[in-house]
């Protein structure tokens, strides 16, 4: 993921087609929420992929974390602020992509109920 974040330091219009494809693959379903509109358009035009906005989970165990770029415009390919939707489900292991502190928070919340 570090390589993908490094690619995001370029302006969306300056990205090479291979970089656009790599970002679309790496970010998957989050791409439409996280990418600048110009990059979403490039994914559609160059790769023929339509990035739709998925529905946010609203059931028990759901939350959303807002990421804000600091300093602003550090990664021009990404929006200034974007969501990370999360949903914890019983008897389902945590994603290996979650930061350890977030896993600890989830365990604290779910063990206290």
Secondary structure, DSSP 8 states (H G I E B T S, - for coil): -HHHHHHTTS-GGG--HHHHHHHHHHHGGGHHHHB-HHHHHHHHHHH-----------STTEEEEEEE-SSTTTTTTB-SEEEEEEE--TT----TTS-HHHHHHHHHHHH--
